[in-house]
Amino acid sequence: MATNKIDRIDREIAKTREKLAEYQNRLRELEAQKTEAENLQIVQLVRAVRMTPQELNTLLSGGGIPGMGASAPDAQEKEENHDEI
């Protein structure tokens, strides 16, 4: 009886390990699909703004978007500046 119980547990362990391997493989596949979709989205966004490779490099280096001046102050900053006058 104890041997049957141990055999049953061993079979359950084997099944669980198989399922775990399947789930790990599926997880890797899903992560790869997600990365591919994110990369595609980035490429589409870059193409939509029609940046040159040099402009993209500058932007990614933290230099801002070439050819664009400092951003306009937002409404709260304008309001604060108006109050000071």
Contacts in CASP RR format, 6 or more apart in sequence:
PFRMAT RR
TARGET T0000
AUTHOR 0000-0000-0000
METHOD contacts of the structure
MODEL  1
MATNKIDRIDREIAKTREKLAEYQNRLRELEAQKTEAENLQIVQLVRAVR
MTPQELNTLLSGGGIPGMGASAPDAQEKEENHDEI
46 56 0 8 1.000
51 59 0 8 1.000
51 65 0 8 1.000
54 66 0 8 1.000
55 65 0 8 1.000
55 66 0 8 1.000
58 64 0 8 1.000
58 65 0 8 1.000
58 66 0 8 1.000
59 65 0 8 1.000
59 66 0 8 1.000
73 81 0 8 1.000
END
